[in-house]
Amino acid sequence: MIEIRGLTKRYGDVTAVDGLSFDVRPGVVTGFLGPNGAGKTSTMRMILGLDRPTSGSATIGGRRYADLPTPLREVGALLDAHAVHPYRSAGKHLLALARGNGIGRRRVDEVLGLVGLADVAGRRPGGFSLGMKQRLGIAAALLGDPGVVLLDEPVNGLDPEGIRWIRSLTRDLASEGRTVLLSSHLMSEMALTADHLVVVGRGRLLADTGLDAFVRSAARETVVVRTPGARPLAALLEEAGATVRPGAGDELLVTGLSGATVGDVAGAHGIVLHELTPRRASLEEAYLELTGGSADFASAGARPATPAETQATTASMTTSGAAR
């Protein structure tokens, strides 16, 4: 288990991580979320001993990373896909890591095959696409068959097939009882992959809970109503304490009341309904609602996305990942 206790990191006057405490447990995929500059990468770097905490601690199985006798066999990590020797072939890059940790060449061949790079093992990664570099970085993370795996934005640059592969890989690792900490900005994938979420903003812990509980608590359910009596029903629902927004045509988007209550109000006043559909909030909506005040970089005049915009954003992000 990864244990973070009171972890703080300051760079001069800037506090990147501020008294952070949480656990990453074996057997589940823990999603690590937060806006740009929230302290996610700094936290991962301190877990791996790459940065020294200003105060607090980060331990793996009760020990600091620097105290692990065979670190690559216990912890595998991908923080920067570009951190490879540009003139050493992919195979030799992994072989150098293997020999430094007492790992045989057979394992190098195994992980190259696992990540789909066996056919380009003799090529230099300096000419690789970002997606290929991500795969090489994941191969390095898995080289020692570790019990703990940390992946920072591993789906960047991957096409849809690669993104699905990462999803399957991380869930398989967790099902084997390994500890998996996964950072990503692709909310649609995190919703399909993570079991547990740790959400940070400006270096502080905002949430440490299961995925379903996070979505339920951070965003209210919306009830989609279609009716020819949209105007009078909207007035009645607002009197009952709901927030009502107009949708397309005769559609109303209602928050603050359950679907059953909306139906009861309409029935009591003889208003015909053509649709009454409770719509659960998405992870993206819940995340934006929780972290809206914690983003260091936000566009002026930004407003919450509509459901249609959220769907379009997800599709665009998947397409852009395939294009890189």
C-alpha positions in Angstrom: 0.0 0.0 0.0 1.1 3.6 -0.7 0.7 5.8 2.3 0.8 9.6 2.0 0.9 11.4 5.4 0.9 15.2 5.7 2.9 15.5 2.5 3.9 19.1 1.7 6.2 20.4 -1.1 7.2 24.0 -1.5 9.2 25.5 -4.3 10.2 28.9 -3.0 7.0 30.8 -2.3 4.9 28.3 -4.2 3.2 25.4 -2.3 2.7 22.6 -4.8 1.5 20.0 -2.3 -0.2 21.1 0.9 -0.6 18.7 3.8 -1.8 15.8 1.6 -2.8 12.5 3.3 -4.4 9.5 1.6 -3.8 5.7 0.9 -3.6 3.8 -2.3 -4.7 0.3 -1.7 -3.9 -3.0 -3.5 -6.5 -4.6 -5.7 -8.2 -1.5 -7.0 -7.4 1.1 -9.6 -7.1 4.5 -7.9 -7.7 7.5 -10.1 -5.7 10.6 -9.3 -7.5 13.7 -10.5 -7.0 17.4 -10.3 -6.6 20.5 -12.5 -3.3 21.4 -14.1 -1.0 22.6 -11.3 -2.9 20.7 -8.6 0.2 18.8 -7.4 -0.5 15.4 -8.9 2.9 15.0 -10.6 4.8 16.5 -7.6 3.1 14.0 -5.4 4.1 11.1 -7.7 7.6 12.4 -7.8 7.8 12.4 -4.0 6.4 8.8 -3.8 9.3 7.8 -6.1 11.9 9.7 -4.3 12.6 12.1 -7.2 11.7 15.1 -5.0 12.3 15.6 -1.3 9.2 16.6 0.7 9.3 19.8 2.6 7.5 17.9 5.3 5.4 14.7 5.7 6.1 11.3 4.2 5.3 9.1 1.2 5.9 5.4 1.8 5.4 2.1 -0.1 4.7 -0.9 2.1 5.9 1.2 5.0 9.3 2.1 3.4 10.6 5.1 1.4 11.3 4.3 -2.2 15.0 5.0 -1.6 15.0 2.2 1.0 13.6 -0.5 -1.3 16.3 -3.1 -2.0 15.2 -3.8 -5.6 13.0 -0.8 -6.5 12.2 -1.8 -10.1 10.9 -5.1 -8.9 8.6 -3.5 -6.4 7.5 -0.2 -8.0 7.0 0.5 -11.7 6.3 4.1 -12.9 5.7 6.2 -16.0 5.9 9.9 -15.4 7.5 11.2 -18.6 7.3 9.3 -21.9 10.2 11.4 -23.3 12.6 10.2 -20.6 14.5 7.8 -22.8 18.0 7.9 -24.4 17.3 9.1 -28.0 20.2 7.1 -29.6 19.7 3.8 -27.8 17.2 1.4 -29.4 14.0 0.6 -27.5 15.2 -2.9 -26.8 18.6 -1.7 -25.5 16.9 0.9 -23.4 14.9 -1.7 -21.6 17.9 -4.1 -21.4 20.0 -1.4 -19.7 17.3 -1.0 -17.1 16.9 -4.8 -16.7 20.6 -5.4 -16.1 20.8 -2.7 -13.5 18.1 -4.5 -11.6 19.1 -8.1 -12.0 16.4 -8.8 -14.6 17.0 -11.2 -17.5 16.7 -10.5 -21.2 13.7 -12.8 -21.5 11.6 -10.3 -19.5 12.6 -7.5 -21.9 11.2 -9.5 -24.8 8.1 -10.3 -22.8 7.2 -6.6 -22.0 8.0 -5.5 -25.6 5.5 -8.0 -26.8 3.0 -7.0 -24.1 3.0 -3.3 -25.1 3.0 -4.1 -28.9 6.6 -2.9 -29.6 8.3 -6.2 -30.4 8.6 -5.3 -34.1 10.3 -2.0 -33.4 12.7 -3.2 -30.6 15.7 -2.3 -32.8 14.5 1.2 -33.6 15.6 4.3 -31.7 12.8 5.9 -29.7 13.9 9.4 -30.8 11.8 8.8 -33.9 8.8 7.3 -32.1 5.4 8.9 -32.0 4.2 10.0 -28.6 1.9 7.0 -28.4 4.9 4.6 -29.1 6.9 6.4 -26.4 4.1 5.9 -24.0 4.1 2.2 -24.7 7.8 2.0 -24.2 7.5 3.9 -20.9 4.8 1.4 -19.8 7.1 -1.5 -20.8 9.8 0.0 -18.5 7.3 0.4 -15.7 6.3 -3.3 -16.0 9.8 -4.6 -16.5 10.3 -5.8 -12.9 6.8 -7.3 -12.6 6.2 -4.9 -9.7 3.4 -5.0 -7.2 2.9 -1.2 -7.3 2.4 0.7 -10.6 2.2 4.5 -11.0 1.1 5.9 -14.4 0.9 9.7 -15.0 -1.3 10.5 -18.0 -0.5 7.2 -19.8 -3.2 7.6 -22.5 -1.7 10.8 -24.0 -1.0 10.2 -27.6 -2.7 6.9 -27.8 -5.3 6.0 -30.4 -8.7 4.5 -29.3 -7.3 1.0 -29.4 -4.4 2.0 -27.2 -6.7 3.8 -24.8 -8.8 0.6 -24.5 -5.6 -1.4 -24.0 -4.5 0.8 -21.1 -7.9 0.4 -19.5 -7.7 -3.4 -19.8 -4.1 -3.4 -18.6 -4.7 -1.4 -15.5 -7.8 -3.3 -14.5 -6.0 -6.6 -15.0 -3.1 -5.4 -12.8 -5.5 -4.5 -10.0 -7.3 -7.8 -10.3 -4.0 -9.5 -9.6 -3.8 -7.7 -6.3 -1.4 -5.0 -7.4 -1.6 -1.3 -6.3 -2.4 0.9 -9.2 -2.3 4.8 -9.1 -3.5 6.3 -12.4 -3.5 10.0 -13.3 -5.5 11.2 -16.3 -7.5 14.1 -17.6 -9.6 11.9 -19.9 -12.8 11.7 -17.7 -14.6 9.2 -19.9 -11.8 6.7 -19.5 -11.4 7.3 -15.8 -15.1 6.6 -15.4 -14.6 3.2 -17.0 -11.3 2.4 -15.3 -11.1 3.7 -11.8 -12.6 2.0 -8.7 -11.5 4.7 -6.3 -10.8 8.4 -6.7 -8.3 10.8 -5.0 -9.1 14.4 -6.1 -6.7 17.3 -5.4 -6.9 21.0 -6.0 -4.1 23.5 -5.3 -2.2 20.8 -3.5 -4.9 19.9 -1.1 -7.2 16.9 -0.8 -10.7 17.5 -2.1 -12.0 14.0 -2.2 -10.9 10.4 -1.3 -13.8 8.1 -2.1 -15.2 5.5 -4.4 -16.1 6.5 -8.0 -19.9 6.0 -7.6 -20.0 7.8 -4.3 -18.0 10.7 -5.7 -20.4 11.2 -8.6 -23.4 11.0 -6.3 -22.1 13.5 -3.8 -20.4 16.0 -6.1 -23.1 16.5 -8.7 -26.9 16.6 -8.5 -29.1 14.4 -10.6 -30.9 16.0 -13.5 -34.5 15.0 -14.5 -35.2 15.4 -18.2 -38.9 16.3 -18.8 -40.7 16.7 -22.1 -44.2 18.1 -21.9 -46.6 20.4 -23.9 -47.1 22.2 -20.6 -43.5 23.2 -20.1 -44.2 26.8 -19.0 -46.7 26.1 -16.2 -44.9 22.9 -15.1 -41.6 24.9 -14.8 -43.4 27.5 -12.6 -44.8 24.7 -10.3 -41.5 22.9 -10.0 -39.7 26.1 -9.1 -42.3 26.8 -6.4 -41.5 23.3 -5.1 -37.8 24.2 -4.8 -36.4 22.9 -8.1 -34.0 24.6 -10.4 -35.4 24.4 -14.0 -33.6 25.2 -17.2 -35.1 25.1 -20.7 -33.9 22.3 -23.0 -34.6 21.8 -26.7 -38.2 22.4 -27.8 -40.6 21.3 -25.0 -37.8 19.9 -22.8 -37.1 21.0 -19.2 -33.9 20.1 -17.3 -34.8 19.9 -13.6 -32.4 19.6 -10.6 -33.3 19.6 -6.9 -36.2 17.2 -7.1 -36.4 13.5 -7.8 -38.1 12.1 -10.9 -40.9 10.7 -8.7 -41.6 14.1 -7.2 -41.6 15.8 -10.6 -44.1 13.2 -11.8 -46.3 13.8 -8.7 -46.3 17.6 -9.3 -47.3 17.2 -12.9 -50.0 14.6 -12.1 -51.5 16.7 -9.4 -52.1 19.5 -11.8 -53.1 17.4 -14.8 -50.1 18.2 -16.9 -49.3 15.6 -19.6 -45.7 14.3 -19.7 -44.1 12.8 -22.8 -40.8 12.0 -21.1 -39.7 11.8 -17.5 -36.0 10.5 -17.4 -33.7 10.8 -14.4 -30.2 11.4 -15.7 -27.2 10.6 -13.5 -24.5 13.2 -13.5 -21.3 12.2 -15.4 -17.9 12.0 -13.7 -16.8 15.0 -15.8 -19.7 17.1 -14.4 -19.0 16.0 -10.8 -15.3 16.7 -11.2 -15.9 20.2 -12.7 -18.4 21.0 -9.9 -15.9 20.0 -7.2 -12.8 21.5 -8.7 -14.2 24.7 -10.3 -12.7 26.9 -7.6 -9.4 25.1 -7.5 -8.2 25.6 -11.1 -5.1 27.8 -11.4 -5.7 28.3 -15.1 -9.4 29.0 -16.1 -10.7 30.7 -19.1 -12.5 34.1 -18.5 -16.3 33.8 -18.6 -16.2 30.0 -18.4 -19.5 28.4 -17.6 -20.5 24.8 -16.8 -20.8 22.6 -19.9 -24.2 21.4 -21.1 -24.7 17.6 -21.4 -24.4 17.9 -25.2 -21.1 19.8 -24.8 -19.8 17.3 -22.4 -20.5 14.5 -24.9 -18.9 16.5 -27.7 -15.8 17.2 -25.5 -15.4 13.5 -24.7 -15.6 12.6 -28.4 -13.2 15.4 -29.4 -10.6 14.3 -26.8 -10.8 10.7 -28.0 -10.4 11.8 -31.6 -7.4 14.1 -30.8 -5.8 11.2 -29.0 -6.0 9.1 -32.1 -4.6 11.8 -34.3 -1.4 12.2 -32.3 
